[in-house]
């Protein structure tokens, strides 16, 4: 067995074995959903099916509104089962989890970049979060800090700029 393996490796040029090894590692990493799945897919230019592109665009355009799964399903033009299956396959989350993550990211961006000094509760409610305790908990889970800590960091950065 070892002799056969050695002969096979010696027949293949070194660059080919590196490429095969790299492809195998990428395949294994992409096959198991993880925190970096979306970024890896973007780097590797995995093309999303047209209906997922439509669903994502719809979510981004209507994220401030009261969205329901039926709305996303209708915008994508596919069945609920297919929508869930494809979101899990390509984005490693459900459509509603994607909506929540998008909204949380938008709230964070507004807290960090908005020049107006606004209340975090107002920003969260503008992005569709009606239960502020749940919002704060989900925010902390995703960004590993509270919304108020993000605001304090922004204020500290602003003061240092002067």
Rosetta constraint file for C-alpha pairs under 8 A:
AtomPair CA 1 CA 5 HARMONIC 6.23 0.50
AtomPair CA 2 CA 6 HARMONIC 6.08 0.50
AtomPair CA 3 CA 7 HARMONIC 6.17 0.50
AtomPair CA 4 CA 8 HARMONIC 6.20 0.50
AtomPair CA 5 CA 9 HARMONIC 6.17 0.50
AtomPair CA 6 CA 10 HARMONIC 6.05 0.50
AtomPair CA 7 CA 11 HARMONIC 6.18 0.50
AtomPair CA 8 CA 12 HARMONIC 6.52 0.50
AtomPair CA 9 CA 13 HARMONIC 7.88 0.50
AtomPair CA 9 CA 17 HARMONIC 7.70 0.50
AtomPair CA 12 CA 16 HARMONIC 6.41 0.50
AtomPair CA 12 CA 17 HARMONIC 6.69 0.50
AtomPair CA 13 CA 17 HARMONIC 6.75 0.50
AtomPair CA 14 CA 18 HARMONIC 6.36 0.50
AtomPair CA 15 CA 19 HARMONIC 6.21 0.50
AtomPair CA 16 CA 20 HARMONIC 6.16 0.50
AtomPair CA 17 CA 21 HARMONIC 6.02 0.50
AtomPair CA 18 CA 22 HARMONIC 6.04 0.50
AtomPair CA 19 CA 23 HARMONIC 6.08 0.50
AtomPair CA 20 CA 24 HARMONIC 6.10 0.50
AtomPair CA 21 CA 25 HARMONIC 6.21 0.50
AtomPair CA 22 CA 26 HARMONIC 6.15 0.50
AtomPair CA 23 CA 27 HARMONIC 6.04 0.50
AtomPair CA 24 CA 28 HARMONIC 6.22 0.50
AtomPair CA 25 CA 29 HARMONIC 6.17 0.50
AtomPair CA 26 CA 30 HARMONIC 6.07 0.50
AtomPair CA 27 CA 31 HARMONIC 5.97 0.50
AtomPair CA 28 CA 32 HARMONIC 6.69 0.50
AtomPair CA 29 CA 33 HARMONIC 7.80 0.50
AtomPair CA 30 CA 37 HARMONIC 6.45 0.50
AtomPair CA 30 CA 40 HARMONIC 7.50 0.50
AtomPair CA 30 CA 41 HARMONIC 7.61 0.50
AtomPair CA 33 CA 37 HARMONIC 5.82 0.50
AtomPair CA 33 CA 92 HARMONIC 5.69 0.50
AtomPair CA 34 CA 92 HARMONIC 7.76 0.50
AtomPair CA 36 CA 40 HARMONIC 6.03 0.50
AtomPair CA 37 CA 41 HARMONIC 6.13 0.50
AtomPair CA 37 CA 91 HARMONIC 7.23 0.50
AtomPair CA 37 CA 92 HARMONIC 7.22 0.50
AtomPair CA 38 CA 42 HARMONIC 6.29 0.50
AtomPair CA 38 CA 90 HARMONIC 7.96 0.50
AtomPair CA 38 CA 91 HARMONIC 6.03 0.50
AtomPair CA 38 CA 92 HARMONIC 7.83 0.50
AtomPair CA 39 CA 43 HARMONIC 6.19 0.50
AtomPair CA 40 CA 44 HARMONIC 6.07 0.50
AtomPair CA 41 CA 45 HARMONIC 5.82 0.50
AtomPair CA 41 CA 46 HARMONIC 5.22 0.50
AtomPair CA 42 CA 46 HARMONIC 6.25 0.50
AtomPair CA 48 CA 52 HARMONIC 6.18 0.50
AtomPair CA 48 CA 53 HARMONIC 6.34 0.50
AtomPair CA 48 CA 90 HARMONIC 7.13 0.50
AtomPair CA 49 CA 53 HARMONIC 6.49 0.50
AtomPair CA 50 CA 54 HARMONIC 6.23 0.50
AtomPair CA 51 CA 55 HARMONIC 6.13 0.50
AtomPair CA 51 CA 76 HARMONIC 4.84 0.50
AtomPair CA 51 CA 77 HARMONIC 6.70 0.50
AtomPair CA 51 CA 78 HARMONIC 7.30 0.50
AtomPair CA 52 CA 56 HARMONIC 6.02 0.50
AtomPair CA 52 CA 76 HARMONIC 6.50 0.50
AtomPair CA 52 CA 83 HARMONIC 7.84 0.50
AtomPair CA 52 CA 86 HARMONIC 7.53 0.50
AtomPair CA 52 CA 87 HARMONIC 7.39 0.50
AtomPair CA 53 CA 57 HARMONIC 6.09 0.50
AtomPair CA 54 CA 58 HARMONIC 6.05 0.50
AtomPair CA 54 CA 75 HARMONIC 6.69 0.50
AtomPair CA 54 CA 76 HARMONIC 5.45 0.50
AtomPair CA 55 CA 59 HARMONIC 6.18 0.50
AtomPair CA 55 CA 72 HARMONIC 5.88 0.50
AtomPair CA 55 CA 73 HARMONIC 7.52 0.50
AtomPair CA 55 CA 75 HARMONIC 5.97 0.50
AtomPair CA 55 CA 76 HARMONIC 4.79 0.50
AtomPair CA 56 CA 60 HARMONIC 6.14 0.50
AtomPair CA 57 CA 61 HARMONIC 6.08 0.50
AtomPair CA 58 CA 62 HARMONIC 5.99 0.50
AtomPair CA 58 CA 72 HARMONIC 7.00 0.50
AtomPair CA 58 CA 75 HARMONIC 6.64 0.50
AtomPair CA 59 CA 63 HARMONIC 5.31 0.50
AtomPair CA 59 CA 72 HARMONIC 7.11 0.50
AtomPair CA 59 CA 99 HARMONIC 6.35 0.50
AtomPair CA 60 CA 102 HARMONIC 7.54 0.50
AtomPair CA 62 CA 67 HARMONIC 7.33 0.50
AtomPair CA 63 CA 67 HARMONIC 7.17 0.50
AtomPair CA 63 CA 99 HARMONIC 6.92 0.50
AtomPair CA 63 CA 102 HARMONIC 7.79 0.50
AtomPair CA 63 CA 103 HARMONIC 6.55 0.50
AtomPair CA 63 CA 127 HARMONIC 6.72 0.50
AtomPair CA 63 CA 128 HARMONIC 7.40 0.50
AtomPair CA 64 CA 103 HARMONIC 7.80 0.50
AtomPair CA 64 CA 126 HARMONIC 6.27 0.50
AtomPair CA 64 CA 127 HARMONIC 4.49 0.50
AtomPair CA 64 CA 128 HARMONIC 5.41 0.50
AtomPair CA 65 CA 127 HARMONIC 7.44 0.50
AtomPair CA 65 CA 128 HARMONIC 6.30 0.50
AtomPair CA 66 CA 128 HARMONIC 6.48 0.50
AtomPair CA 67 CA 71 HARMONIC 6.40 0.50
AtomPair CA 67 CA 72 HARMONIC 7.62 0.50
AtomPair CA 68 CA 72 HARMONIC 6.82 0.50
AtomPair CA 69 CA 73 HARMONIC 6.07 0.50
AtomPair CA 69 CA 95 HARMONIC 7.40 0.50
AtomPair CA 69 CA 96 HARMONIC 6.90 0.50
AtomPair CA 70 CA 74 HARMONIC 6.05 0.50
AtomPair CA 70 CA 80 HARMONIC 7.82 0.50
AtomPair CA 71 CA 75 HARMONIC 6.18 0.50
AtomPair CA 72 CA 76 HARMONIC 6.10 0.50
AtomPair CA 72 CA 95 HARMONIC 7.79 0.50
AtomPair CA 73 CA 77 HARMONIC 6.11 0.50
AtomPair CA 73 CA 78 HARMONIC 6.07 0.50
AtomPair CA 73 CA 79 HARMONIC 6.43 0.50
AtomPair CA 73 CA 80 HARMONIC 5.96 0.50
AtomPair CA 73 CA 83 HARMONIC 6.70 0.50
AtomPair CA 74 CA 78 HARMONIC 6.98 0.50
AtomPair CA 76 CA 83 HARMONIC 7.79 0.50
AtomPair CA 78 CA 82 HARMONIC 6.35 0.50
AtomPair CA 78 CA 83 HARMONIC 6.34 0.50
AtomPair CA 79 CA 83 HARMONIC 6.07 0.50
AtomPair CA 80 CA 84 HARMONIC 6.18 0.50
AtomPair CA 81 CA 85 HARMONIC 6.09 0.50
AtomPair CA 82 CA 86 HARMONIC 5.98 0.50
AtomPair CA 83 CA 87 HARMONIC 6.06 0.50
AtomPair CA 83 CA 95 HARMONIC 7.50 0.50
AtomPair CA 84 CA 88 HARMONIC 6.11 0.50
AtomPair CA 84 CA 94 HARMONIC 5.78 0.50
AtomPair CA 84 CA 95 HARMONIC 6.63 0.50
AtomPair CA 85 CA 89 HARMONIC 6.11 0.50
AtomPair CA 86 CA 90 HARMONIC 5.95 0.50
AtomPair CA 86 CA 91 HARMONIC 7.81 0.50
AtomPair CA 87 CA 91 HARMONIC 5.18 0.50
AtomPair CA 87 CA 92 HARMONIC 6.38 0.50
AtomPair CA 87 CA 93 HARMONIC 5.96 0.50
AtomPair CA 87 CA 94 HARMONIC 5.67 0.50
AtomPair CA 87 CA 95 HARMONIC 6.21 0.50
AtomPair CA 88 CA 92 HARMONIC 4.20 0.50
AtomPair CA 88 CA 93 HARMONIC 4.80 0.50
AtomPair CA 88 CA 94 HARMONIC 5.88 0.50
AtomPair CA 93 CA 97 HARMONIC 6.02 0.50
AtomPair CA 93 CA 98 HARMONIC 6.35 0.50
AtomPair CA 94 CA 98 HARMONIC 6.19 0.50
AtomPair CA 95 CA 99 HARMONIC 6.29 0.50
AtomPair CA 96 CA 100 HARMONIC 6.20 0.50
AtomPair CA 97 CA 101 HARMONIC 6.10 0.50
AtomPair CA 98 CA 102 HARMONIC 6.05 0.50
AtomPair CA 99 CA 103 HARMONIC 6.13 0.50
AtomPair CA 100 CA 104 HARMONIC 6.09 0.50
AtomPair CA 101 CA 105 HARMONIC 6.14 0.50
AtomPair CA 102 CA 106 HARMONIC 6.19 0.50
AtomPair CA 103 CA 107 HARMONIC 6.18 0.50
AtomPair CA 103 CA 127 HARMONIC 6.09 0.50
AtomPair CA 103 CA 128 HARMONIC 7.73 0.50
AtomPair CA 104 CA 108 HARMONIC 6.19 0.50
AtomPair CA 104 CA 139 HARMONIC 6.37 0.50
AtomPair CA 105 CA 109 HARMONIC 6.12 0.50
AtomPair CA 106 CA 110 HARMONIC 6.18 0.50
AtomPair CA 106 CA 127 HARMONIC 7.73 0.50
AtomPair CA 107 CA 111 HARMONIC 6.17 0.50
AtomPair CA 107 CA 123 HARMONIC 6.40 0.50
AtomPair CA 107 CA 124 HARMONIC 6.19 0.50
AtomPair CA 107 CA 127 HARMONIC 6.95 0.50
AtomPair CA 108 CA 112 HARMONIC 6.15 0.50
AtomPair CA 108 CA 147 HARMONIC 7.52 0.50
AtomPair CA 108 CA 150 HARMONIC 7.62 0.50
AtomPair CA 109 CA 113 HARMONIC 5.72 0.50
AtomPair CA 109 CA 114 HARMONIC 7.58 0.50
AtomPair CA 110 CA 114 HARMONIC 4.90 0.50
AtomPair CA 110 CA 123 HARMONIC 7.49 0.50
AtomPair CA 111 CA 120 HARMONIC 7.23 0.50
AtomPair CA 111 CA 123 HARMONIC 7.86 0.50
AtomPair CA 111 CA 147 HARMONIC 7.94 0.50
AtomPair CA 111 CA 150 HARMONIC 7.09 0.50
AtomPair CA 111 CA 151 HARMONIC 6.00 0.50
AtomPair CA 111 CA 154 HARMONIC 7.67 0.50
AtomPair CA 112 CA 150 HARMONIC 7.01 0.50
AtomPair CA 112 CA 151 HARMONIC 6.66 0.50
AtomPair CA 112 CA 154 HARMONIC 5.62 0.50
AtomPair CA 118 CA 122 HARMONIC 7.05 0.50
AtomPair CA 118 CA 123 HARMONIC 7.19 0.50
AtomPair CA 119 CA 123 HARMONIC 6.55 0.50
AtomPair CA 120 CA 124 HARMONIC 6.09 0.50
AtomPair CA 120 CA 147 HARMONIC 7.17 0.50
AtomPair CA 120 CA 148 HARMONIC 7.51 0.50
AtomPair CA 121 CA 125 HARMONIC 6.06 0.50
AtomPair CA 121 CA 132 HARMONIC 6.92 0.50
AtomPair CA 122 CA 126 HARMONIC 6.07 0.50
AtomPair CA 123 CA 127 HARMONIC 6.48 0.50
AtomPair CA 124 CA 128 HARMONIC 6.62 0.50
AtomPair CA 124 CA 129 HARMONIC 5.40 0.50
AtomPair CA 124 CA 130 HARMONIC 7.72 0.50
AtomPair CA 124 CA 132 HARMONIC 7.53 0.50
AtomPair CA 124 CA 135 HARMONIC 7.51 0.50
AtomPair CA 125 CA 129 HARMONIC 4.80 0.50
AtomPair CA 125 CA 130 HARMONIC 5.68 0.50
AtomPair CA 129 CA 135 HARMONIC 6.28 0.50
AtomPair CA 130 CA 135 HARMONIC 7.98 0.50
AtomPair CA 131 CA 135 HARMONIC 6.21 0.50
AtomPair CA 132 CA 136 HARMONIC 6.09 0.50
AtomPair CA 133 CA 137 HARMONIC 6.28 0.50
AtomPair CA 134 CA 138 HARMONIC 6.12 0.50
AtomPair CA 135 CA 139 HARMONIC 6.00 0.50
AtomPair CA 136 CA 140 HARMONIC 6.13 0.50
AtomPair CA 136 CA 146 HARMONIC 6.49 0.50
AtomPair CA 136 CA 147 HARMONIC 6.63 0.50
AtomPair CA 137 CA 141 HARMONIC 6.20 0.50
AtomPair CA 137 CA 146 HARMONIC 7.87 0.50
AtomPair CA 138 CA 142 HARMONIC 6.20 0.50
AtomPair CA 139 CA 143 HARMONIC 5.95 0.50
AtomPair CA 139 CA 144 HARMONIC 7.57 0.50
AtomPair CA 139 CA 145 HARMONIC 7.33 0.50
AtomPair CA 139 CA 146 HARMONIC 6.54 0.50
AtomPair CA 139 CA 147 HARMONIC 6.78 0.50
AtomPair CA 140 CA 144 HARMONIC 4.80 0.50
AtomPair CA 140 CA 145 HARMONIC 4.76 0.50
AtomPair CA 140 CA 146 HARMONIC 4.97 0.50
AtomPair CA 140 CA 147 HARMONIC 7.29 0.50
AtomPair CA 141 CA 145 HARMONIC 7.64 0.50
AtomPair CA 145 CA 149 HARMONIC 6.15 0.50
AtomPair CA 145 CA 150 HARMONIC 6.91 0.50
AtomPair CA 146 CA 150 HARMONIC 6.51 0.50
AtomPair CA 147 CA 151 HARMONIC 6.36 0.50
AtomPair CA 148 CA 152 HARMONIC 6.12 0.50
AtomPair CA 149 CA 153 HARMONIC 6.13 0.50
AtomPair CA 150 CA 154 HARMONIC 6.29 0.50
AtomPair CA 151 CA 155 HARMONIC 6.22 0.50
AtomPair CA 152 CA 156 HARMONIC 6.10 0.50
AtomPair CA 153 CA 157 HARMONIC 6.14 0.50
AtomPair CA 154 CA 158 HARMONIC 6.11 0.50
AtomPair CA 155 CA 159 HARMONIC 6.14 0.50
AtomPair CA 156 CA 160 HARMONIC 6.21 0.50
AtomPair CA 157 CA 161 HARMONIC 6.33 0.50
AtomPair CA 158 CA 162 HARMONIC 6.97 0.50
